[in-house]
Amino acid sequence: MNELLRRALDLPPQASSFARGIDTLHYTVIGAAFIVCFLAFALLLYFAIRFRDRPGHQAKGKLPHWLEVGLAGFTLTCFLAWWVVGFTQYKEMREPPAGALHIYVVAKQWMWQFAYPNGAAAEDDLRVPVGQPVELTMTSRDVIHSFYVPAFRVKQDVLPGRMTTMWFTATVPGVFDIDCAEYCGAGHSRMLGHVIALPPGDYAAWLAGHQSTDLAALGSKLAADNGCLRCHTVDGTPHLGPTWKGLYGARIELADGTTVTADDAYLTESMMDPP
């Protein structure tokens, strides 16, 4: 029945641990709406015929109060039941389980960038292991984007200057579309990607083949390739921008005389918003 309804409504495959529960609520709400709509029009037609104005006939009576109260109570009960189910699903989707694989996501016009814990990086294609919870920590380099995987039934806005999170567990191997669900400029329709769900063994092999054994060396190369060293130094020499020597974890004095710790959040903000 689940597959029949999914095909009838032309929904994407159910490829995550959330998908079936969300679709079941979807079927229930749509089914109830169809039933109520059918009953309403059937009663309307019945009343129009049964109590029509005609010579020699005068309509009498009204609905009993118990029926009105009963219908209102039934409607309220259905609404509250659906709210409880929906809130339970929402709460589950906002609380990733312990031990989830952590992946960083950066959105920008018009692409997705992914960074893995071992230093591996990818653009537009996010590879994840089947059966393991994956938590995404996301931010935007420019405007508001929205990370949407229809087959997983998950969507989360990605905001500039702020971190948002979401998680999912892929349940079947395959390639599933990533869409940007927030209009983000002229190239919005081209901001596409894929979640590639791999069996655990294949994922481990891919990750090993893209592992960065020396993250410091990788960072040095990225800094050189992107022109960062035109303003910064790594040996303490004064230059246009602050030196990076001994920067991480140090106390930094700001222009107004206050100090902050150069932790991950400070460094990320400094790169995203240099002024």
C-alpha positions as CSV (number, residue, x, y, z in Angstrom):
1,M,0.0,0.0,0.0
2,N,2.8,2.4,0.9
3,E,4.5,1.9,-2.5
4,L,1.1,2.2,-4.3
5,L,0.3,5.5,-2.6
6,R,3.9,6.8,-3.2
7,R,3.6,6.1,-7.0
8,A,0.0,7.5,-7.1
9,L,1.3,10.8,-5.7
10,D,4.4,10.8,-7.8
11,L,6.7,11.1,-4.8
12,P,10.5,10.5,-4.9
13,P,11.9,7.1,-3.6
14,Q,12.0,6.7,0.2
15,A,15.7,6.6,0.7
16,S,16.2,7.7,4.3
17,S,15.1,6.6,7.8
18,F,12.7,9.6,7.9
19,A,11.0,9.1,4.5
20,R,8.4,6.5,5.3
21,G,7.1,8.1,8.5
22,I,6.8,11.5,6.8
23,D,5.0,10.0,3.8
24,T,2.6,8.1,6.1
25,L,1.6,11.4,7.8
26,H,1.3,12.9,4.3
27,Y,-1.0,10.1,3.1
28,T,-3.1,10.4,6.3
29,V,-3.6,14.1,6.0
30,I,-4.4,14.0,2.3
31,G,-6.7,11.0,2.7
32,A,-8.6,12.7,5.5
33,A,-8.9,15.9,3.5
34,F,-10.4,14.0,0.5
35,I,-12.9,12.2,2.8
36,V,-14.0,15.4,4.5
37,C,-14.3,17.2,1.1
38,F,-16.4,14.3,-0.3
39,L,-18.7,14.2,2.7
40,A,-19.1,18.0,2.7
41,F,-20.2,18.0,-1.0
42,A,-22.4,14.9,-0.5
43,L,-24.2,16.6,2.4
44,L,-24.5,19.8,0.4
45,L,-26.1,18.0,-2.4
46,Y,-28.4,16.1,-0.1
47,F,-29.5,19.2,1.8
48,A,-30.0,21.1,-1.5
49,I,-32.4,18.4,-2.7
50,R,-34.1,17.4,0.6
51,F,-34.7,20.9,1.9
52,R,-35.3,22.7,-1.3
53,D,-37.9,25.4,-1.4
54,R,-41.1,24.2,-3.1
55,P,-44.8,25.0,-3.1
56,G,-46.6,23.7,0.0
57,H,-43.5,22.8,1.9
58,Q,-41.7,24.6,4.7
59,A,-38.4,23.4,6.0
60,K,-38.2,22.8,9.7
61,G,-35.6,21.8,12.3
62,K,-31.9,22.3,12.8
63,L,-28.9,20.2,13.6
64,P,-28.9,19.0,17.2
65,H,-26.3,20.6,19.5
66,W,-24.6,17.2,20.3
67,L,-23.9,16.7,16.6
68,E,-22.3,20.2,16.3
69,V,-20.2,19.6,19.4
70,G,-19.2,16.1,18.3
71,L,-18.1,17.3,14.9
72,A,-16.0,20.1,16.3
73,G,-14.5,17.8,18.9
74,F,-13.6,15.2,16.2
75,T,-12.0,17.9,14.1
76,L,-9.9,19.2,17.0
77,T,-8.9,15.7,18.0
78,C,-7.6,14.9,14.5
79,F,-5.7,18.2,14.4
80,L,-4.0,17.6,17.8
81,A,-3.2,14.0,16.8
82,W,-1.5,15.1,13.6
83,W,0.3,17.9,15.5
84,V,1.7,15.4,18.0
85,V,2.9,13.1,15.2
86,G,4.4,16.0,13.2
87,F,6.2,17.5,16.3
88,T,7.6,14.1,17.2
89,Q,9.0,13.7,13.7
90,Y,10.4,17.3,13.8
91,K,12.0,16.6,17.2
92,E,13.6,13.4,15.9
93,M,15.0,15.2,12.9
94,R,16.6,18.0,15.0
95,E,18.4,15.7,17.4
96,P,21.2,13.7,15.7
97,P,22.2,10.5,17.4
98,A,25.6,10.1,19.1
99,G,28.4,9.0,16.9
100,A,27.0,10.5,13.7
101,L,29.4,11.1,10.9
102,H,30.1,14.9,10.8
103,I,30.5,16.7,7.5
104,Y,30.8,20.4,6.8
105,V,28.9,22.0,4.0
106,V,29.5,25.4,2.4
107,A,27.0,26.8,0.0
108,K,27.8,29.6,-2.5
109,Q,26.6,30.8,-5.8
110,W,26.1,28.3,-7.3
111,M,27.6,25.2,-5.8
112,W,27.9,23.0,-2.8
113,Q,31.2,22.2,-1.1
114,F,31.7,19.3,1.4
115,A,34.6,18.8,3.9
116,Y,35.1,15.4,5.7
117,P,36.8,14.9,9.1
118,N,39.9,13.4,7.5
119,G,40.5,16.4,5.2
120,A,38.8,15.0,2.1
121,A,36.8,17.5,0.2
122,A,34.3,17.4,-2.7
123,E,32.1,19.7,-4.7
124,D,28.4,19.0,-5.5
125,D,28.6,15.3,-4.8
126,L,28.2,14.2,-1.2
127,R,29.2,10.6,-0.5
128,V,27.8,9.0,2.6
129,P,27.7,5.4,4.0
130,V,24.4,3.5,4.0
131,G,23.0,2.8,7.4
132,Q,25.1,5.4,9.3
133,P,23.7,8.7,10.7
134,V,25.3,11.7,9.0
135,E,25.2,15.2,10.5
136,L,25.7,18.2,8.3
137,T,26.9,21.5,9.7
138,M,26.2,24.2,7.0
139,T,26.8,27.8,6.2
140,S,26.7,30.1,3.2
141,R,29.4,32.3,1.7
142,D,26.9,34.8,0.1
143,V,23.1,34.6,0.2
144,I,20.5,32.3,1.7
145,H,20.4,28.8,0.1
146,S,18.4,25.7,1.1
147,F,19.8,22.2,1.2
148,Y,17.0,19.9,0.0
149,V,17.2,16.1,-0.7
150,P,13.7,15.1,-1.9
151,A,14.4,11.3,-1.6
152,F,15.4,11.8,2.0
153,R,12.5,14.2,2.9
154,V,15.0,16.6,4.5
155,K,15.5,20.3,3.9
156,Q,17.3,23.0,5.8
157,D,18.0,26.7,5.1
158,V,21.7,27.6,4.8
159,L,22.4,31.1,6.0
160,P,25.4,33.5,5.6
161,G,27.2,34.2,8.9
162,R,25.4,31.4,10.7
163,M,25.7,27.7,11.2
164,T,22.7,25.4,10.7
165,T,22.6,21.6,11.1
166,M,20.6,18.7,9.8
167,W,21.0,14.9,9.9
168,F,19.8,11.8,8.0
169,T,20.5,8.1,7.6
170,A,20.6,6.8,4.0
171,T,18.9,3.4,3.9
172,V,19.6,2.3,0.4
173,P,22.5,2.7,-2.0
174,G,22.0,5.0,-4.9
175,V,22.4,8.5,-6.3
176,F,19.9,11.1,-5.0
177,D,19.4,14.7,-6.2
178,I,20.3,17.7,-4.1
179,D,18.3,20.8,-4.9
180,C,18.6,24.4,-3.7
181,A,15.1,25.2,-2.4
182,E,15.7,28.9,-1.9
183,Y,16.0,31.3,-4.9
184,C,19.6,32.5,-4.7
185,G,20.2,34.4,-7.9
186,A,20.5,34.0,-11.7
187,G,22.2,30.6,-11.4
188,H,19.7,29.1,-8.9
189,S,18.4,26.5,-11.3
190,R,22.0,25.2,-11.9
191,M,22.8,24.8,-8.2
192,L,22.4,21.0,-8.3
193,G,24.2,18.2,-6.6
194,H,23.9,14.5,-5.6
195,V,24.0,12.5,-2.4
196,I,25.8,9.3,-3.4
197,A,24.9,6.6,-0.8
198,L,27.5,3.8,-0.8
199,P,27.7,0.5,1.1
200,P,30.0,0.9,4.1
201,G,32.9,-0.9,2.5
202,D,32.8,1.2,-0.7
203,Y,32.5,4.4,1.3
204,A,35.6,3.5,3.4
205,A,37.5,2.7,0.2
206,W,36.5,6.1,-1.3
207,L,37.4,8.0,1.9
208,A,40.8,6.3,2.1
209,G,41.5,7.2,-1.5
210,H,40.8,10.9,-0.7
211,Q,42.4,11.2,2.7
212,S,44.6,14.1,3.4
213,T,47.4,12.8,5.6
214,D,48.8,16.3,6.4
215,L,46.1,18.9,6.9
216,A,48.6,21.6,7.6
217,A,50.3,21.0,4.3
218,L,46.9,21.1,2.6
219,G,46.0,24.4,4.3
220,S,49.4,25.9,3.2
221,K,48.7,24.9,-0.4
222,L,45.2,26.3,-0.3
223,A,46.5,29.6,1.2
224,A,49.1,29.9,-1.6
225,D,46.7,28.9,-4.4
226,N,44.0,31.4,-3.3
227,G,46.4,34.3,-2.8
228,C,46.1,34.5,1.0
229,L,49.8,34.8,1.4
230,R,49.8,38.1,-0.4
231,C,48.6,39.7,2.8
232,H,49.4,37.2,5.6
233,T,52.7,35.5,6.7
234,V,53.4,32.3,8.6
235,D,56.7,33.3,10.2
236,G,55.6,36.2,12.3
237,T,56.8,38.9,9.9
238,P,54.4,42.0,9.9
239,H,52.5,42.4,6.7
240,L,49.2,43.8,5.3
241,G,47.2,41.3,7.4
242,P,47.9,39.6,10.7
243,T,50.5,36.9,10.8
244,W,49.3,33.4,11.2
245,K,52.2,32.3,13.4
246,G,50.9,31.2,16.8
247,L,47.4,32.6,15.9
248,Y,45.2,29.5,16.7
249,G,44.1,29.6,20.3
250,A,45.8,33.0,21.0
251,R,44.1,36.0,22.5
252,I,43.6,38.7,19.9
253,E,43.2,42.4,20.6
254,L,40.5,44.1,18.6
255,A,40.4,47.7,17.4
256,D,38.1,48.7,20.3
257,G,40.5,47.3,22.9
258,T,38.6,44.1,23.7
259,T,40.2,40.7,23.2
260,V,38.8,37.4,21.8
261,T,40.2,33.9,21.5
262,A,41.2,32.9,18.0
263,D,39.2,29.6,18.0
264,D,37.4,27.9,15.2
265,A,34.4,30.2,15.3
266,Y,36.6,33.4,15.3
267,L,38.7,32.1,12.4
268,T,35.7,31.1,10.4
269,E,34.0,34.4,10.9
270,S,37.2,36.2,10.0
271,M,37.5,34.3,6.7
272,M,33.8,34.7,5.9
273,D,33.6,38.4,6.8
274,P,37.2,39.9,6.9
275,P,36.3,43.5,7.9
